[in-house]
Amino acid sequence: MAKLTFPEIRRGVQALSSLYVERRNQLGAGAALTGAGKRAAFAMFYSPLHFLLVREIVRSLDAARSVRAILDLGCGTGIAGAAWALETVPHARVVGVERNSWAASECRWTYEALGIQGSVRAANIEKLRIPPDTAVVAAFTINELDGPVRDRLLQEFLRKSSRGAPVLIIEPIARRLVPWWDGWASQWVGAGGREDSWRFKVKLPERLALMDRAAGLDHKELTARSLWLPGRP
């Protein structure tokens, strides 16, 4: 807010909301991070909302046990890996994977601000190999990938889980936004995982609630769907 006014950020929030709901097919091309207003909205509004959402999912799944390292695919500002890491004791280390340089910088800030041992890699998810003994989270990332890349990652996730690595996938609750979901869920459940739809009643922090009202939105309830594979010993 040193460079942008409240109305400018509010318009950024409204523009991002429209993008997420009406023009989601543009997200893969990086449309969410074009322009200072949308970047501010992404960092100051949607990232905190997603942090609260991921934390609730991790708690509901009891996903924090025995996790020492987390790989956050398409990490953005780093909130998914951070939310999971802060639930672990001691806090897991996190490696974020993000190709956008602005988001990667924000991710580093997130880790430092929250006291997380973390680093960011400018790697291409399409060619990434997941290290052993590492939990994986992909929050609002898989849907932005091309079909062949998604297919490869699905098999990679199932293989890693069979060797003991937990994997958590989070996407929007609206099924029309994730047409590939049913195929993934079928294989996920067949491998011993679970599929869930979530609706969490939350009381937003004051600044988030203020921006929520100003932008004409209503986030008293946070929603998502997830796939969870706890990993096998």
Backbone torsions as a table, in degrees:
resi	resn	phi	psi	omega
1	MET	NA	2.3	174.8
2	ALA	-70.7	-24.1	-175.5
3	LYS	-115.9	-18.6	-176.7
4	LEU	-122.8	147.6	176.5
5	THR	-84.1	164.7	177.6
6	PHE	-56.8	-47.7	178.8
7	PRO	-59.8	-35.9	179.1
8	GLU	-65.4	-41.7	178.3
9	ILE	-69.0	-38.6	177.2
10	ARG	-59.0	-43.5	177.8
11	ARG	-64.4	-34.0	175.6
12	GLY	-64.3	-40.9	177.0
13	VAL	-61.7	-44.1	179.6
14	GLN	-65.0	-38.9	178.6
15	ALA	-65.9	-41.0	178.3
16	LEU	-66.4	-39.6	178.8
17	SER	-59.6	-43.7	177.5
18	SER	-63.5	-39.3	179.7
19	LEU	-64.1	-45.6	-178.9
20	TYR	-63.4	-37.5	-173.3
21	VAL	-90.1	-44.7	-169.5
22	GLU	-104.1	-25.5	-174.4
23	ARG	-132.8	44.1	-173.7
24	ARG	-63.9	-22.3	179.9
25	ASN	-65.8	-13.1	179.6
26	GLN	-88.1	-8.2	-175.3
27	LEU	-65.3	-37.2	-178.2
28	GLY	-60.8	-24.9	179.2
29	ALA	-88.2	5.5	177.0
30	GLY	85.8	20.0	-176.3
31	ALA	-64.0	-25.4	-177.9
32	ALA	-67.8	-19.8	-174.0
33	LEU	-113.5	17.0	177.3
34	THR	-91.1	123.5	179.3
35	GLY	94.5	140.9	-176.4
36	ALA	-63.1	-35.4	-179.3
37	GLY	-64.4	-45.1	179.7
38	LYS	-70.0	-35.6	176.9
39	ARG	-64.6	-41.7	177.5
40	ALA	-63.5	-41.6	179.2
41	ALA	-64.2	-39.2	179.3
42	PHE	-62.9	-45.1	-176.3
43	ALA	-76.6	-40.9	-171.3
44	MET	-91.8	-21.3	-174.4
45	PHE	-118.8	-61.9	-174.9
46	TYR	-71.4	-34.9	178.1
47	SER	-62.5	-47.3	175.1
48	PRO	-60.6	-38.3	176.9
49	LEU	-60.9	-44.5	-180.0
50	HIS	-67.3	-34.1	175.7
51	PHE	-59.1	-49.7	179.5
52	LEU	-60.5	-40.9	-179.6
53	LEU	-64.6	-49.4	-178.7
54	VAL	-63.2	-40.0	178.9
55	ARG	-59.4	-42.8	179.5
56	GLU	-65.4	-39.3	179.2
57	ILE	-65.2	-46.0	179.5
58	VAL	-59.6	-42.2	179.0
59	ARG	-66.5	-42.4	-178.3
60	SER	-65.7	-33.3	179.5
61	LEU	-86.7	-6.6	-173.3
62	ASP	52.7	48.5	-170.9
63	ALA	-89.8	1.1	-173.5
64	ALA	-88.4	-9.6	-175.0
65	ARG	-71.4	134.2	172.4
66	SER	61.3	23.1	176.6
67	VAL	-99.7	122.2	-178.1
68	ARG	-114.3	-21.5	179.8
69	ALA	-144.1	140.0	-176.8
70	ILE	-130.4	132.7	173.5
71	LEU	-105.3	118.9	-177.3
72	ASP	-104.4	104.8	-176.1
73	LEU	-83.0	129.6	-176.9
74	GLY	60.5	50.9	-164.4
75	CYS	-68.2	-18.7	-177.5
76	GLY	58.9	-125.8	179.4
77	THR	-82.9	4.7	172.1
78	GLY	89.2	11.0	-169.8
79	ILE	-73.0	-33.3	-176.5
80	ALA	-67.1	-50.5	177.6
81	GLY	-62.4	-38.3	179.9
82	ALA	-65.8	-44.0	-179.7
83	ALA	-61.8	-40.2	178.8
84	TRP	-69.9	-45.2	-177.1
85	ALA	-61.2	-38.4	-177.6
86	LEU	-70.1	-14.2	176.5
87	GLU	-88.5	-11.3	-178.0
88	THR	-91.5	152.4	178.3
89	VAL	-132.4	117.1	-10.2
90	PRO	-66.9	167.4	-176.5
91	HIS	-61.0	130.3	177.0
92	ALA	-67.1	150.9	171.6
93	ARG	-81.3	152.8	-174.4
94	VAL	-128.9	137.8	169.9
95	VAL	-117.6	116.9	176.5
96	GLY	-92.9	142.2	176.8
97	VAL	-117.0	117.3	-174.4
98	GLU	-152.4	128.0	-177.3
99	ARG	-90.5	-17.9	179.6
100	ASN	-83.4	123.6	-173.2
101	SER	-66.7	-36.7	178.6
102	TRP	-64.5	-47.0	-179.9
103	ALA	-63.5	-39.2	178.6
104	ALA	-60.9	-39.8	177.4
105	SER	-64.3	-42.1	177.0
106	GLU	-63.4	-37.3	179.3
107	CYS	-62.3	-44.4	177.8
108	ARG	-60.0	-41.4	177.6
109	TRP	-61.4	-42.8	179.4
110	THR	-58.6	-49.9	-179.1
111	TYR	-59.6	-44.0	-178.6
112	GLU	-66.4	-44.5	-177.2
113	ALA	-64.0	-33.2	-177.0
114	LEU	-96.8	3.8	177.0
115	GLY	69.3	34.7	-178.2
116	ILE	-100.2	137.0	173.7
117	GLN	-78.0	100.8	-174.5
118	GLY	-147.2	161.9	177.1
119	SER	-145.2	165.0	-177.6
120	VAL	-125.7	134.4	177.3
121	ARG	-114.0	133.4	176.0
122	ALA	-88.4	69.3	-176.2
123	ALA	-109.6	159.0	177.8
124	ASN	-92.5	117.6	-178.4
125	ILE	-57.5	-31.6	-175.6
126	GLU	-61.4	-25.6	-177.8
127	LYS	-116.6	5.7	-173.4
128	LEU	-71.7	139.9	171.5
129	ARG	-110.4	131.3	-174.8
130	ILE	-81.8	128.1	179.8
131	PRO	-68.8	157.2	179.8
132	PRO	-71.0	160.8	175.4
133	ASP	56.5	35.0	-178.1
134	THR	-131.3	126.5	174.0
135	ALA	-71.0	152.7	-177.3
136	VAL	-125.9	134.4	170.6
137	VAL	-128.1	136.8	174.8
138	ALA	-133.5	100.0	-176.3
139	ALA	-104.2	114.4	179.3
140	PHE	57.7	41.1	-176.6
141	THR	-120.9	-45.4	-172.2
142	ILE	-61.0	-35.4	-177.2
143	ASN	-66.1	-19.8	-178.4
144	GLU	-87.7	-1.5	-177.2
145	LEU	-93.3	157.2	175.0
146	ASP	-69.3	154.3	-177.1
147	GLY	-52.5	-50.1	-179.6
148	PRO	-60.8	-35.1	178.4
149	VAL	-68.5	-42.5	176.8
150	ARG	-59.3	-43.4	-179.1
151	ASP	-61.1	-42.6	179.6
152	ARG	-65.0	-43.5	-179.1
153	LEU	-65.4	-36.4	177.7
154	LEU	-57.1	-48.3	-179.6
155	GLN	-66.6	-35.8	177.7
156	GLU	-64.0	-43.6	179.7
157	PHE	-63.9	-44.6	-179.5
158	LEU	-63.6	-39.1	179.1
159	ARG	-67.2	-43.6	-180.0
160	LYS	-65.2	-39.7	179.2
161	SER	-65.1	-38.2	179.4
162	SER	-64.3	-18.9	178.7
163	ARG	-100.2	6.6	171.8
164	GLY	113.1	-4.1	-175.7
165	ALA	-90.1	124.1	175.6
166	PRO	-68.9	144.9	179.5
167	VAL	-135.1	130.4	-179.9
168	LEU	-126.6	121.1	177.6
169	ILE	-112.8	132.2	179.6
170	ILE	-129.5	132.1	179.1
171	GLU	-143.1	170.3	179.7
172	PRO	-59.1	152.2	-176.9
173	ILE	-74.5	-26.1	-179.2
174	ALA	-67.1	116.0	-174.7
175	ARG	-64.7	-29.0	-179.5
176	ARG	-65.8	-20.8	-179.7
177	LEU	-82.0	-14.6	-177.4
178	VAL	-132.9	72.6	-175.4
179	PRO	-62.8	-20.0	-179.3
180	TRP	-84.7	-5.5	-168.2
181	TRP	-61.1	-45.7	-174.9
182	ASP	-59.4	-40.1	178.6
183	GLY	-64.0	-42.4	176.7
184	TRP	-64.3	-46.7	-176.5
185	ALA	-60.1	-38.6	179.7
186	SER	-61.1	-48.0	179.4
187	GLN	-69.7	-34.6	179.8
188	TRP	-61.7	-51.0	-179.7
189	VAL	-65.5	-37.4	177.3
190	GLY	-62.8	-25.2	179.4
191	ALA	-90.9	6.5	178.5
192	GLY	96.8	9.4	179.5
193	GLY	-93.2	-168.9	179.5
194	ARG	-140.3	152.7	176.1
195	GLU	-115.4	136.9	-178.9
196	ASP	-139.6	150.7	166.5
197	SER	-114.4	136.7	-171.6
198	TRP	-122.6	142.0	170.1
199	ARG	-139.6	109.9	-177.0
200	PHE	-110.5	126.6	171.3
201	LYS	-80.1	123.8	-177.4
202	VAL	-133.6	151.0	170.0
203	LYS	-101.9	112.7	-175.5
204	LEU	-71.5	145.2	169.8
205	PRO	-55.0	154.8	-170.2
206	GLU	-54.3	-46.5	-177.1
207	ARG	-66.6	-38.1	177.3
208	LEU	-66.0	-43.1	-179.8
209	ALA	-62.1	-39.7	179.4
210	LEU	-62.8	-47.5	179.8
211	MET	-66.8	-36.2	178.2
212	ASP	-57.8	-48.6	179.7
213	ARG	-66.8	-42.9	-177.0
214	ALA	-63.4	-32.9	-179.2
215	ALA	-86.1	0.6	179.6
216	GLY	74.2	26.6	-178.9
217	LEU	-107.6	174.1	-179.4
218	ASP	-147.2	97.9	-179.0
219	HIS	-111.4	40.3	173.5
220	LYS	-67.3	-20.4	178.1
221	GLU	-125.1	128.2	177.3
222	LEU	-104.1	133.4	-174.3
223	THR	-127.6	153.8	175.2
224	ALA	-172.4	169.4	168.2
225	ARG	-122.9	151.8	-176.1
226	SER	-141.9	157.6	169.5
227	LEU	-121.5	131.6	-175.7
228	TRP	-132.4	124.5	171.7
229	LEU	-117.7	113.1	-174.6
230	PRO	-71.7	-11.3	-176.1
231	GLY	85.9	147.4	-178.3
232	ARG	-109.4	138.6	178.6
233	PRO	-59.5	NA	NA
